[in-house]
Amino acid sequence: MPQPKRIPGSRRRERGIAIMLTAVMLFVLVPVAGLALDAVLLYALKAKLSTAADAAAIAAARSLNVGMTLAEQENEARQRALDFFRANFPNNAYNTSNHSVNVTVAETAFRTRTVTVNAAINAPQYFMRWLGFSSTRINALGRASRRDVNLVMVLDRSGSMGNAATASSPCAVMKNAATTFTNMFAEGRDRLGFVAFGSGYHIGFSPSMNFKSGGSSSMPSRLGSMTCQGGTSTAMAAWKAYELLQAIDEPGALNLIVLFTDGWPNGVTADLPYRRITDSRYGGGIRTDSTTTTTTRNINTRWQTGYPNYATTYSMLPSPCRQGSTSSPPYHYYNMRCNNSSCSSYTNYSSPNWNPNFNPPTRLGVVTQAAGDQDTLNTGATVGPIRPEDSSLTDAGTTLVSGLDDCAATTAVSNSWTGVRRDVAYLPDTDAYGNSTRGFMDFPGVMQFSSGPYVGKIRIDVPRSLTRAALNAADSAASRIRSDVSLNPVIYVIGLGDVNHEINRRMANDPTSPIFDDARPTGLYVYAPTPTELNYAFVRVASEILRLAQ
């Protein structure tokens, strides 16, 4: 088949068309490519600007605690925001220009301050200059909120913390760490207070927004005046902290309890029933009554040794406490004491049930063990009943409760502390605040009465029983506090040295707790093996709280 003939000069004409088409396409493709490259640059600068604005807002919100007045705090926050922004996005960085940063601090919700950072820059254009665009304005917004806190510290000042006057003692280190912790919060916005506890408790500083000011009456100053002595009544102290949060009654705020302890709970505060009947129990330095002077009013003049050994079981007479006064029949377990004002006649009763008219009221007091162990000894010292509220931050916490005369546990006789097992029948199933003394830890063997008038009750004369009851009460208190769906309290626990890790995790509702409940506020347990790690532990808890507050 014959081929068509090529027209002479056609190839040269095709080449000219290709050049023209390429020129036209370059006129379109170069701006498109330039737009793509400039868009990538704008996207990168926008991301960098947003990061700088976010960092500035977060840093400013975290610095709202700096300053003694709200104005000082807001000024500090603005300056901190500018400093962080410039550190992350310096002037003229990446050939940008015309930087603008505006920082505002405003209350945006109940007890919530929000820092807003508006930033803008002119981003350079390179390829788009061909179309007359030399720069593009980019804006970014950073925002961080800080919710004010109601926080009560619960500080263990028991005797195992050592001498507060010794700088290296756990007591002294704890006070310094607690002071550093306090200063991390905002004067005039956050509300802080603390409860100190040993055997008893003392409200060292009632929650206030003015916790840094006041000189010697400020919270840091009050922390510095504290001494350490006594037992470990954890449940009572935690509940007192909760009562302080209840009194504030601010469901919209972040309500917090921060508990520090260096040991196992071993003290229980309860309405203690008094012994009216003879039963069998351990002795230990307790005196019994002489039978020769039963008509005397002052029973303290007729004590004689009778139950001296902690490891020996005795058939022990009822409490020698006297119910009543000289103006009315002062009932006693074995007689009506005086049937008339001259005491010329009286009525005697006999064992084991004794005087049916003798029915002394329960007395609020703390019982604790002083056997020197945690959860191993069935015999040893148990002491009390101690007055629940200490008079000051230096009170030794050894004052016994009053209200009945002639008791075994009185300061008028020697070995008065151990008289608690002569006076008190048993430990109730709930403490004075409704916290269960049963549940978490059980009471096998001799830890509860297996026979006699108080069968099934928790024994007051077994050190291990009091430790376990104290653990149960602390566990119950924390669980009940977390169940408040109005205040939603969050509990943090800091443990030092030889502590019971499980109870601390349970109280905090730490994610590692064996009973962790994700439906209730999640806290944190931080452990400090030695006092040198204690400051870090407090700072870590403070950082976690401030993170939650944002």
Phi, psi and omega in degrees: 000132183290138179275145177292146181276135177284136180285131181301135177087000182291326180298320180294324179291324178296321178297324178293322178294320180298320179295319180294317180296320179297318179298318179295317181294321177298324180297331179268317187289324181298312176299322180295315178296319178297318177300319180295315181294317178294326178295319177299317179297316179298319180297317180295318179292324177297317179296317179296319180294318179296319178299317180295320179293319178297315180298320179295318181293317180295315180298321180294317180297322180289338182266007181292356176271351185274121181118148183269344178237163180297321179297317178297320180295317181291321177296318178297320180296318179297315181295320179296321178298315179296318180298315181291322179297314182292329177292326181270337181216081183295160176302138178067010177298141178058030180064021176280165182211173175054053179290142176220126179229122179239124183244127177235147176236122184216153175274113187256346178203178182301118179053039178227123176253137182241130175261125179244128179244113174259119181237145179213147178217162168263116180268134182290148174245136183252299181282329183287355175296336177299334179259009175095009180255110181268337179202162178228136180279128179242136178240149176215149181235129173240137182218135176217136180249148176234116178275131179293153185243149164252114189228130175240119173277142177239108191248122178285117177241036182292168185299333180292349179283347176087187184280122181297337182282347178269118189301328183269359182290152176305325180298311181294318180295319179299317180297319178294318180295320179294325177292316176301317178302314181301318184288354178275359182248167193267117173299135177086349180236303175285154178240118184236150173202177177209151174244126175259143181214145168230247170288318175253182179238159173214130176283099185290328179205117179292139184307131183209151173282342179257062187271343180266337183266169177108005176061238184291344179262004179288164181296316177301322179292319179295321176300320182292339183272356187284141171246167186239125179188160176102190181271208185223087181264074189294313185299316180300314183294318179297320180291323177296322176297319178297320177299325177294320176293322177297321180294326176292315173056063177234087181299334182281347181271170175271107185263125191225146169235127177244110183259128171246136176210152178244014183200192178272143170301137178214007178241139179234132176259123185209163169277103193271127177279140183266148185285124179246353188228146175292137174210179180259130178197171180289146175267208179138079176071016183264144179261156177244182187264147169281144180263011186261343184229054187289348182267352182290145180284325185268095184292341181294343180277357185229039174273147170215156182298143183208327183228068193279337193253132179294327186266005181253135177270131181238153166277100193262133177296159178297177178299138176278006181304145180252126181258128179111196182215180181288343180272351176219165183303113180277089187298142178225162186297330185256346175204174178275012180061278181231123178280347178213172185295332180274355179061033181280345176218152179203165183245131178259146176234168187235167180291154003263348187270338174058210190285116179292343179279346181277106182216068183296148179290160173294156178231135179286123180196167178257132171243139182215164178258145180231034183278346176091006178239184178257295186214048181231330188269129173270342179235152182142185188285132164237139190229161179136194352283129184265146177299127185295323185257121176286150183280340182198178178283354177247002178297132182290346179069034182242007181285127180278153180292157179237177178136329176237144181269157169068017181288160176294325179266077175223159180284356182278351181232157178288160180056033187293330182298314183285355177294352181302325182283344173277324185275317190263134184287311185193173177266126181297165181282349173226151177277187185293346184249009178089006179278135184287134174270006175237163173128282184298309179248140179266181186230072181284165173061229188280002186285349169223154184295130179262350179202176178089187186292343184243033183304136179085353181271154179288129185283138179272346186258008180244114183306318182298327178297318182291322177299313182293321177296321179293320176299315180297317181296319178295317179297316179295318180300313181297319179297317180291323178297315181294337182285355178286101184280355176273306180277335182047056182296142174252133183248129173245143181232132174245123180249140179237128171070229188276082182244167175268104186296324184295314181295325180293320177293320179296315181297323182279347191054044177293145180304338178272001181291143178292345178241029182306132181239106183285355177275349180244163184305131179272125177256205183209137172250124179241129183251132174245108182299323181225165180302334181294336178268001188291319180298319177300319181298316179295318180295322179296318178296317179300318179297320178295319179296315180293330174294317178295328183288350182258000000 
